[in-house]
Structures are given as structure tokens and as C-alpha cells.
Amino acid sequence: MTAAARPSRWAGPTRGTVAAILGLTLAGCTGATPLPAPTTTSSAPTPSATAPAQDPEAIFTFGAAADPTGLDPALVADTESYRITRQMLEGLVGIDPLTSEPVPLLAASWEERDDGRAYAFTLREDVQFHDGEPFNAEAVCTNFDRWYSLPADTRTADNTIAFGSVFNAYSDEPDLSVYSSCQPLGQFEVLIQLDSRLTGFIPALAMPAFAMSSPRALERLAADELSEERNGTALSEYALSPVGTGPYTFDSWEAGEVRLTSFADYWGERGEIGTVVFTTLARPDDRLDALTTGEIDGYDFVTVDNAGTLVREGQQLLQRDPYSILYLGMNQDFPGVDNLLFRQAVAHAIDKPAVIDGLFLNGTAPANQFVPPKLAVTNEDITTYDYDVELARELLEESGYDGEPLPFHYPTDVSRPYLPTPEGVFEVLQTQLEEAGFTIEPVPTPWADGYLDAIQNDDDRAFHLLGWSGTYQDPDNFLGQLFGTTTDEFAFTDNQLFSKIDRARTLPNGEDRVAAYQDISDQIARRLPAVPLAFPISALAVSERVTTYPVSPVMNEVFNLIDLADVDLEATETDR
């Protein structure tokens, strides 16, 4: 792979004081950029001419904050699952490490046609799947047609599955779906047709969910039949052993550990790491101990409490630009929560800087809307709710709230990009809400025991803590994902808002689209389905052994691009 496709080495770790991780923007992270407007790309990358003469032998162990939900990226939406699938599966479109804008990956180039209602892709001709199946136009169409035709009983997390959020609907509702068809134009040319313009189509294809799977493996492993179970989640055989085109192949998934192996026939740069091990360490302190004792080489979601220790121990800290939102969700199916005065009381009761202080890394900013500043559609005149306990009490009384206990769900035994210490955040919010007159009933749920299912399906819920991490550079990745349709999470319906979101997705990039998203953000602020709390800074830690790590605001971090110190290149299992 040449530098034109992926710079040979991305932002590397920097050492220093705690201030370096808390206050500085590291190389490889960027500030606000305009919305991308790709129509035709440059030529595709070519395989690296400097591939190692022998198979890579180094072992890299990463401390994951949770087990993956599954390994079929089309059917999951969680960070830890995506972190693993990014190593094994690739899509047509990649992500520039510096700007987060779309770049060629399995597609060598693309061309917009029919005023954004069709895209023609020219594919790389030197790619094969891990099972030897050729990557070509037929394989691309097999994947698109599979996503479009996912059976309803396979779409168990319908509102978070990427295809539904990007294209609105599936083949069982063809009049609602933006996707129309996929047609091979030749062995390595393919045409994707849409029913309407979708401005974020190319950026969206960089999502891990749109990575290409081997057609033969999809059929052989019955990808759409959820016949297996792992950690309480129904999965297909394919979701337990995926087959893609990426630099690593699936090896094993045991309790608390996923193991991958370098793909000998990878079309790009294989790098230095021959074996990748993801080991689950849910508690931040356990991840810290494992790094400082050399059991792991890196971990994510560094907490404020751990940052100082890491620097004193000589570990390296890497910061990402904020590209996630933490929010307090409200379920309008719970009695009283559907009253706007009640929800306004909640908003006025929260002191967001106090929630952030001491629990998030410096640079984390209070949020009054759901789109990160990086996307440059911030509404400076948005409806806001200043912290005002007395006003919150007045609104609460006017809403008719009678002191009934309000179940507040929050996750435990996990760290997320938007929520490194969930228990601490809950405690602050509980104190603030109770001061304003709310009666809070804590409902802690271990993440691994089905927290996401609980907040998306349990009606006995007034409040919950959650967030969203962006995976591609477009406002629809936040607003459409969270508020583009009625979901069980919020039980919130606003057909006018849904129509505005659908329209904004079709507008060309420019002032009209920015204004449309600013208007949408204000309408969400006025309707208050949830309270945005913070745009968190996330950081990861790596050992001195790591000399370069591919930092990405959207967590597009593939481990064949990691450089290791020469002294450790011969590391084996027995060395650990």
C-alpha cells in the first residue's frame, strides 16, 4: 500500500506530562472541517513495495473494555465489536487519518452520477477474501443485497443497525428505502443506484458496518440465521468467525479473548504484527495494571484517575479529537416523562460542568446539541437550558410530578468513548436531580449483561445514560442515527422532525445544508427527547514498546499500521 492511500505512518505517541494528554491536540487529530463533498476520487492505492520478506511475528495484546457483541459488523454498532472487525474486514471506502474524510480502500475510485442518485465504483483488482474467494463486483452486490434484504428477525437491534439508519428501510419497505439496487458493470466495476440523493453516502460507506464479507462464507455460515448465543446475544455462525479482506484473519473467540492472525495474502501492507490478541478487562484499574506490568500493549478509554499513574510509569498517552456525544436519555413511555415541562425541569436541573469536572479529561466540553463541533454545523443560537435549580423545581411542580420513583438505568463494569466512568457520572446526576425534587431509583446494569437491550426494550425506565460515537464524517451520523425515526429508546415521535432530517440528508453540501441541520438541532433542543451532556475527549495508553499508533477521531485504527520498537519485534507467547 502506498502513502497515497494511507500515510505510511500516522500520528505517533508522544510522551510527557499529564497536561500533554489533557490539554494538547496531538498530531493526527484535527479541528472543525467543512462537510466533505466527494464526487470523484483520485486513483486507488497500490500494494506496498516494501512488504516484509518474512511473515510478521510480533504479538500485540490490546485490553478491551468489553467483550464484542458480535463479529458481523453489519449487525452490531458497539465500539469494541467494531475495533475487532476493522482488523479483518474492509469496505469500499476508507478514512483519511488526518481529516477523517473518505478515501479509496477496496474501491480504487468512484464517480457520482445522476445528480447523486447513483455511484459507479472501480474496484481494486488485487484483492481476495481470507477464504480465497475473489473480491469483485459480484461480491460487492452480494453484500449490498444482503444488507438490503436482512430478515426482520435478524435485525434484532433494528434502530442501531447501520443499513437501516443510513438508507431508512429494508426490502420489506421498498417505498421507504433510499437504496435501490447494485449492478455489476464488469468484473471490477459496479453501479449503486439510490432512489434519491444521499449526500452522506460516500462518507457512510467508510463505516465498519459496510465492510465486505466473503459471499461464500456468508452462505456457508448462514449469516442471517441467529442460531448461536454468546454473552446472552443471539448470533449467527458467521458472527462468530467472519471472513473479510483485511490484514488479519479470524483465529478464535474464547471467553474474554479474541485472537487474530496476519493474512499472508493481504493486498496491502502487512506490518510488523503477526498476532493480535484482544483481552477483555472491564475495569479501568485492571487495564492500567495490565499495561504497567506488561501483560498488554495498550488499552482505550483512559480515565482521569489513571492518567497520572500512566505517565509516572512511563507509558504513552494518545488523545483523540472529540467525536462522540454523552446524553441523558428519557423514555416518554414512562408516566409523566412525556410532559415537556417535566423534561425541561430535567434539563434545568443539570449542571453540566459539574458533571464533567474530575470525571472527564480536560478538553471535554459541555454540550447543548448533539453534533460535535468538528462537523461545522453548530447552531450558536440554539435553545438552551441554563442550570437553575429553582426553575427546575417550579417546572417540575407545574408538570404534576408527584414524587413517584423514577428508574434511572446506567451501565457498570464498562468504559465507553463517551463515558469512561459511568458510575461516577450517575452519582453526580442523581445528586443534581434529587436536589431539584426528582426521586431517583438507581438501576445499575453490567454492560455485559445486556445494558443496551434493557434501555431499548424495557418500558420500566424513566432515565438512562448512553452516548453515540461517530463513525463517519456527516451530521446524519448523529442526528439521523439518534432522532431520524421513532425508537424504543426515547419513545419519541415528531414526524415534522423526521421529515426535516430526511430532507437534510439529500441537500448538497453548502450553506443550505448547514442551515437545515442547525434548524434540526434547535427543534431537537425544543422537543427534548434527551439532554446532551458532553463532547468527551477520549484517550488511549500504549506501552513504550509502541513507537507509532494510527490514532483516529472515528477510531479507524487498524493494527497493521502500528510500529514497534526493534527490541521487541521477535516477541513470542513465551516472552509474555
C-alpha positions in Angstrom: 0.0 0.0 0.0 1.4 3.4 -0.9 1.5 6.5 1.1 -1.2 7.9 -1.2 -3.8 5.6 0.3 -2.8 5.5 4.0 0.2 7.5 5.0 2.9 5.0 5.8 2.8 6.1 9.5 0.1 8.0 11.2 0.2 10.1 14.3 2.5 8.5 16.8 2.5 8.5 20.6 4.1 11.4 22.4 5.4 11.3 25.9 5.3 14.0 28.6 3.2 15.2 31.4 -0.4 14.7 32.2 -1.0 18.0 30.6 0.0 16.5 27.2 -2.9 14.2 27.3 -5.3 16.5 29.0 -4.7 19.7 27.1 -2.8 19.3 23.8 -4.1 18.3 20.4 -1.7 15.7 19.1 -0.6 15.3 15.5 -3.1 13.4 13.6 -6.2 15.0 15.2 -7.9 17.9 13.5 -10.3 20.7 14.3 -13.6 21.6 12.7 -13.7 21.0 9.0 -16.4 21.7 6.4 -18.7 18.9 5.3 -17.0 16.7 2.7 -18.3 16.8 -0.9 -16.6 14.0 -2.7 -17.8 13.1 -6.2 -14.8 11.7 -8.0 -11.7 10.4 -6.2 -8.1 10.2 -7.1 -6.6 6.9 -8.3 -6.5 4.0 -6.0 -3.5 2.9 -3.8 -1.2 0.1 -4.8 0.2 -2.6 -2.6 3.3 -1.8 -0.6 6.5 -2.4 -2.4 8.3 -2.7 1.0 6.4 -5.6 2.5 8.4 -7.6 5.0 10.4 -10.6 3.5 9.0 -12.9 6.1 5.8 -13.3 8.0 5.4 -10.8 10.8 6.0 -12.4 14.1 5.3 -9.8 16.8 2.4 -10.2 19.1 0.2 -7.2 20.1 -2.2 -7.5 23.0 -4.9 -4.9 23.5 -7.0 -4.5 26.6 -10.6 -4.2 25.6 -13.2 -2.6 27.9 -15.9 -5.1 27.0 -16.5 -8.3 25.0 -17.6 -7.7 21.5 -21.4 -8.0 20.9 -20.7 -10.0 17.7 -18.2 -10.0 14.9 -20.6 -9.5 11.9 -20.2 -5.7 11.5 -23.5 -5.4 9.6 -25.4 -6.4 12.7 -23.6 -4.6 15.5 -23.0 -1.0 16.5 -20.7 -1.1 19.5 -17.1 0.2 19.8 -15.4 -3.0 20.9 -17.0 -5.1 18.1 -16.0 -2.5 15.5 -12.5 -2.3 16.9 -12.0 -6.0 16.2 -13.9 -6.2 12.9 -11.9 -3.3 11.4 -8.8 -5.6 11.6 -10.5 -8.3 9.5 -13.0 -6.6 7.1 -12.6 -3.6 4.8 -15.2 -1.6 2.8 -15.1 0.2 -0.5 -14.2 3.5 1.2 -11.6 4.2 3.8 -11.0 7.2 6.1 -8.2 9.7 5.8 -6.2 9.6 9.1 -5.7 13.4 9.2 -9.1 14.8 8.0 -11.4 11.8 8.5 -12.7 12.4 5.0 -13.4 9.4 2.7 -10.6 7.9 0.6 -10.3 4.9 -1.6 -9.9 1.5 0.0 -11.3 -1.6 -1.8 -12.7 0.8 -4.4 -9.9 2.4 -6.4 -12.1 5.3 -7.4 -15.8 6.3 -7.7 -17.9 8.7 -9.7 -21.1 10.4 -8.8 -23.9 10.1 -11.4 -27.5 11.2 -12.0 -27.1 14.1 -9.6 -26.2 11.9 -6.6 -28.7 9.2 -7.3 -26.1 6.7 -8.5 -22.4 6.0 -7.9 -20.1 4.0 -10.1 -17.1 2.3 -8.4 -14.0 1.0 -10.0 -12.6 -1.8 -7.7 -9.1 -2.9 -6.9 -8.1 -6.0 -8.9 -5.6 -7.5 -6.5 -7.8 -8.4 -3.5 -9.1 -11.7 -2.3 -11.1 -12.7 0.8 -9.4 -14.8 3.5 -11.1 -17.9 2.2 -9.7 -17.5 -1.3 -13.0 -16.1 -2.7 -12.3 -13.3 -5.3 -13.2 -9.8 -4.5 -15.1 -8.4 -7.4 -18.3 -6.6 -8.5 -20.4 -9.7 -7.8 -19.1 -9.9 -4.3 -20.0 -6.2 -3.7 -23.5 -6.7 -4.9 -23.9 -9.8 -2.8 -23.1 -7.7 0.3 -25.3 -4.8 -0.6 -28.2 -7.1 -1.5 -27.7 -9.0 1.8 -27.9 -5.8 3.8 -31.0 -4.6 2.0 -32.7 -7.9 2.4 -31.9 -8.6 6.1 -34.8 -10.6 7.5 -36.8 -8.7 10.2 -36.0 -11.4 12.8 -32.3 -10.9 12.1 -32.5 -7.1 12.7 -32.7 -7.6 16.4 -31.3 -4.1 17.1 -33.1 -2.5 14.2 -32.6 1.1 15.2 -28.8 0.8 15.6 -28.1 -1.3 12.5 -26.2 0.9 10.1 -28.1 0.0 6.9 -31.4 1.0 8.3 -30.1 4.2 9.8 -28.4 5.3 6.5 -30.9 4.0 4.0 -34.0 4.4 6.1 -35.5 1.0 5.4 -35.1 -2.5 4.0 -36.5 -4.6 1.2 -39.7 -5.2 3.2 -40.4 -1.5 2.9 -39.1 -0.6 -0.6 -41.0 2.6 -0.8 -39.2 4.0 2.2 -35.7 2.8 1.4 -33.1 5.1 -0.2 -31.2 2.1 -1.6 -32.4 0.8 -5.0 -30.0 -1.7 -6.5 -26.5 -2.9 -7.1 -25.4 -3.8 -10.6 -22.1 -5.1 -11.9 -20.8 -3.2 -14.9 -17.9 -5.5 -15.4 -15.7 -7.8 -13.3 -14.3 -4.8 -11.3 -16.9 -2.1 -11.9 -20.2 -1.8 -10.0 -23.1 0.7 -10.0 -25.0 1.5 -6.8 -28.4 3.2 -7.5 -30.3 5.2 -5.0 -33.9 6.3 -5.0 -32.9 9.8 -4.0 -29.8 11.9 -3.5 -27.9 10.9 -0.3 -25.2 13.4 0.4 -23.5 11.3 3.1 -23.5 8.1 1.0 -19.8 8.0 0.3 -18.7 9.0 3.9 -21.2 6.5 5.3 -19.6 3.6 3.3 -16.5 4.1 5.5 -18.5 2.7 8.5 -17.3 -0.7 9.7 -20.8 -1.9 9.1 -20.4 -1.6 5.3 -17.3 -3.8 5.2 -17.2 -6.6 2.6 -17.8 -10.2 3.7 -16.9 -13.3 1.6 -20.1 -14.3 -0.3 -19.1 -18.0 0.2 -18.7 -17.5 4.0 -22.0 -15.6 4.3 -23.8 -18.6 2.7 -21.7 -21.4 4.3 -22.1 -19.9 7.8 -25.7 -18.9 7.4 -25.0 -15.2 8.3 -28.7 -14.3 8.6 -29.7 -17.2 10.9 -29.2 -16.3 14.6 -28.7 -19.9 15.7 -25.9 -19.3 18.3 -25.7 -17.4 21.5 -22.7 -15.6 23.1 -23.0 -13.5 26.2 -26.8 -13.5 26.0 -26.8 -12.3 22.4 -28.2 -14.3 19.5 -25.6 -14.6 16.8 -25.1 -16.4 13.5 -22.2 -18.8 12.9 -20.8 -16.1 10.6 -20.8 -13.6 13.5 -18.5 -16.0 15.4 -15.9 -16.3 12.6 -16.2 -13.6 9.9 -14.3 -13.7 6.6 -13.1 -10.4 5.1 -10.2 -8.9 3.1 -8.4 -7.1 5.9 -4.8 -7.5 7.2 -5.9 -10.0 9.9 -7.9 -13.2 9.8 -10.1 -14.6 12.5 -8.4 -17.2 14.7 -10.5 -17.8 17.8 -13.0 -16.2 20.2 -13.0 -17.6 23.7 -14.4 -16.2 26.9 -12.7 -12.8 27.3 -10.4 -13.1 24.4 -10.4 -12.7 20.6 -7.3 -13.7 18.6 -6.4 -12.7 15.0 -3.6 -13.7 12.7 -1.8 -11.8 9.9 -3.3 -12.6 6.5 -0.5 -13.9 4.3 -2.1 -12.8 1.0 -3.2 -9.3 2.2 -3.2 -6.9 -0.7 -1.6 -4.0 1.3 1.0 -3.5 4.0 1.1 -6.4 6.4 3.1 -4.5 9.0 5.1 -5.9 11.9 2.3 -7.6 14.0 1.7 -11.3 13.3 -0.8 -12.0 16.1 -3.4 -9.6 17.6 -5.0 -10.5 20.9 -7.9 -8.6 22.4 -8.3 -9.4 26.1 -11.4 -8.1 28.0 -10.6 -6.1 31.1 -13.8 -4.2 32.0 -12.4 -2.2 34.9 -10.1 0.7 34.1 -7.8 -0.1 37.0 -7.4 -3.7 35.7 -6.4 -2.3 32.3 -4.0 0.1 34.0 -2.4 -2.7 36.0 -2.1 -5.0 32.9 -0.3 -2.3 30.9 2.1 -1.3 33.6 3.0 -5.0 34.2 3.5 -5.7 30.5 0.5 -8.1 30.2 -1.0 -5.9 27.4 0.5 -3.4 25.0 -2.3 -0.8 25.0 -5.8 0.0 26.1 -8.5 2.6 25.5 -10.7 5.0 27.5 -8.1 6.3 29.9 -9.8 7.8 33.0 -8.7 10.9 34.8 -7.7 8.8 37.9 -5.4 6.7 35.7 -3.8 9.3 33.6 -1.2 10.5 36.2 -0.2 6.9 37.1 0.3 6.1 33.4 2.7 9.0 32.9 4.6 8.3 36.1 5.0 4.7 34.9 6.5 5.8 31.6 3.5 4.8 29.4 2.4 6.8 26.4 -0.9 8.6 26.1 -2.7 9.4 22.9 -5.6 11.8 22.6 -8.4 11.8 20.0 -10.4 14.8 18.9 -14.0 14.7 20.4 -16.3 12.8 18.1 -18.9 11.4 20.4 -21.8 12.7 22.5 -22.8 11.7 26.0 -26.5 12.2 26.8 -29.2 11.6 29.4 -32.0 9.7 27.7 -35.6 10.0 28.7 -38.3 7.4 27.9 -41.6 9.1 27.1 -43.5 5.9 27.6 -42.8 6.2 31.3 -45.6 8.0 33.1 -45.0 11.8 33.2 -41.9 11.8 31.1 -44.0 12.7 28.0 -44.8 16.0 29.6 -42.5 18.7 28.1 -42.4 20.7 31.4 -41.1 17.6 33.1 -38.3 17.2 30.6 -37.5 20.9 30.8 -37.2 20.6 34.5 -34.6 17.8 34.0 -32.6 20.0 31.6 -32.5 22.9 34.1 -31.6 20.7 37.0 -28.3 19.5 35.4 -25.0 21.4 36.0 -23.0 20.1 33.0 -19.6 21.5 34.0 -20.0 19.8 37.4 -20.8 16.5 35.7 -17.6 16.8 33.6 -15.3 18.1 36.4 -13.0 15.4 37.6 -14.6 12.6 35.6 -13.5 13.5 32.0 -10.2 14.5 30.5 -9.5 18.2 30.0 -10.8 19.5 26.7 -14.2 17.7 27.3 -16.8 20.4 26.6 -20.4 20.7 27.9 -22.9 20.0 25.0 -26.1 21.8 24.2 -26.6 19.9 21.0 -25.9 16.5 19.6 -23.5 17.2 16.7 -19.8 17.6 17.5 -18.1 20.9 16.5 -15.8 19.1 14.1 -18.7 18.8 11.6 -19.1 22.6 11.5 -22.9 22.7 11.7 -23.1 24.1 15.3 -26.1 26.3 16.0 -24.9 29.2 18.0 -28.4 30.4 18.7 -29.9 27.1 19.8 -32.5 26.8 22.6 -30.6 26.3 25.8 -31.5 25.3 29.4 -29.3 27.1 31.9 -28.6 25.4 35.2 -31.3 26.7 37.5 -32.5 24.5 40.4 -35.3 26.8 41.4 -36.7 27.0 37.9 -36.4 23.2 37.7 -38.4 22.8 40.8 -41.1 25.2 39.5 -41.4 23.4 36.2 -41.4 20.0 37.9 -44.3 21.1 40.2 -46.2 22.6 37.2 -45.8 19.3 35.3 -47.8 17.5 38.0 -45.0 15.2 39.1 -46.0 13.6 42.4 -42.7 12.2 43.7 -43.0 8.7 42.1 -39.7 6.9 41.9 -38.0 7.3 38.5 -35.9 4.3 37.4 -32.6 5.6 36.2 -30.6 3.0 34.2 -26.8 3.3 34.0 -24.1 0.8 32.9 -21.5 -0.7 35.1 -18.2 -2.6 34.5 -17.5 -0.8 31.3 -15.9 2.2 29.7 -17.1 3.8 26.5 -15.6 6.6 24.4 -18.3 8.9 25.7 -18.5 7.5 29.2 -15.2 6.4 30.8 -16.6 6.2 34.4 -20.4 5.6 34.3 -20.9 5.1 38.0 -19.3 8.5 38.8 -21.4 10.3 36.2 -24.6 8.7 37.5 -23.8 9.7 41.1 -23.4 13.4 40.1 -26.6 13.4 38.0 -28.5 11.6 40.8 -27.5 14.3 43.3 -28.4 17.1 41.0 -31.8 15.7 40.0 -32.7 14.9 43.6 -31.8 18.4 44.7 -34.4 19.7 42.1 -37.1 17.4 43.6 -36.9 14.2 41.4 -37.0 10.8 43.2 -34.3 8.7 41.6 -34.3 4.9 41.7 -30.9 3.7 40.7 -30.9 0.7 38.2 -27.2 -0.3 37.7 -26.8 -2.9 34.9 -23.5 -4.5 33.9 -22.8 -3.7 30.3 -22.1 -7.4 29.5 -25.5 -8.4 31.0 -27.5 -6.7 28.3 -27.5 -3.0 29.2 -28.2 -1.9 25.6 -31.1 -4.3 25.3 -32.5 -3.1 28.6 -32.6 0.6 27.6 -34.0 -0.2 24.2 -36.7 -2.6 25.3 -37.5 -2.1 29.0 -40.5 0.2 29.5 -39.9 0.4 33.2 -37.3 3.2 32.6 -37.5 6.9 33.0 -33.9 7.9 32.5 -30.8 6.3 31.1 -27.2 7.1 30.4 -25.8 6.5 26.9 -24.0 8.1 24.1 -23.0 7.8 20.5 -19.6 7.7 18.8 -19.4 8.9 15.3 -18.1 6.5 12.6 -18.1 8.8 9.6 -18.0 12.5 8.9 -21.6 13.7 8.3 -24.2 15.2 10.6 -26.6 12.5 9.7 -24.3 10.0 11.5 -25.5 11.7 14.7 -28.9 13.3 14.1 -30.3 10.7 11.8 -28.9 7.8 13.9 -30.4 9.1 17.1 -33.5 11.0 16.1 -34.3 10.1 12.5 -37.3 7.8 13.5 -39.3 6.7 16.5 -37.2 4.3 18.7 -37.9 2.4 21.8 -35.0 4.1 23.5 -36.8 7.5 23.6 -40.4 6.6 22.6 -40.3 10.0 20.9 -42.3 10.9 17.8 -42.0 14.1 15.8 -43.0 13.5 12.1 -42.0 17.0 11.1 -38.5 16.5 12.6 -38.2 13.1 10.9 -39.1 14.8 7.5 -36.6 17.6 8.1 -33.8 15.0 8.7 -34.8 13.1 5.6 -34.6 16.3 3.6 -31.3 17.5 5.0 -29.7 14.2 4.0 -30.5 14.9 0.4 -29.2 18.5 0.3 -25.8 19.2 -1.4 -23.1 20.3 1.0 -23.2 24.1 1.5 -25.0 26.8 3.3 -28.5 25.4 2.8 -27.5 22.0 4.3 -25.7 23.7 7.3 -28.8 25.8 7.9 -31.0 22.7 7.7 -29.0 20.9 10.3 -28.9 23.9 12.6 -32.7 24.1 12.4 -33.0 20.4 13.2 -30.7 20.8 16.2 -32.9 23.6 17.6 -36.1 21.6 17.1 -34.5 18.7 19.0 -33.5 21.1 21.7 -37.0 22.4 22.0 -38.6 18.9 22.0 -36.0 17.5 24.4 -36.1 13.7 23.8 -32.8 13.7 25.6 -30.4 16.1 27.3 -26.9 16.4 25.6 -24.3 16.4 28.4 -20.8 16.5 26.9 -18.5 16.1 23.9 -15.9 13.9 25.7 -12.2 13.7 24.9 -11.1 10.1 24.7 -7.6 8.8 25.1 -5.7 5.5 24.9 -2.5 4.4 26.5 0.2 2.3 24.9 3.5 0.9 26.2 7.0 2.1 25.4 7.2 -0.8 23.0 4.9 1.1 20.6 6.6 3.7 18.5 3.7 4.6 16.2 -0.1 4.1 16.6 -2.8 5.1 14.0 -4.8 7.5 16.0 -8.2 8.3 14.5 -11.1 10.5 15.8 -13.5 8.0 14.4 -11.5 5.1 15.8 -10.5 3.8 12.4 -7.4 2.2 13.9 -6.0 -0.8 12.1 -3.1 -2.6 13.8 -1.0 -3.4 10.7 -0.1 0.3 10.9 1.4 0.0 14.4 5.2 0.3 14.6 7.0 -1.5 17.5 10.4 -0.9 18.9 13.0 -3.1 17.2 14.0 -4.8 20.5 10.5 -6.4 20.7 10.0 -7.4 17.2 10.8 -11.0 18.0 8.3 -11.2 20.9 6.6 -14.6 21.2 4.0 -16.1 23.5 6.6 -17.3 26.0 8.1 -13.8 26.3 4.8 -12.8 28.0 
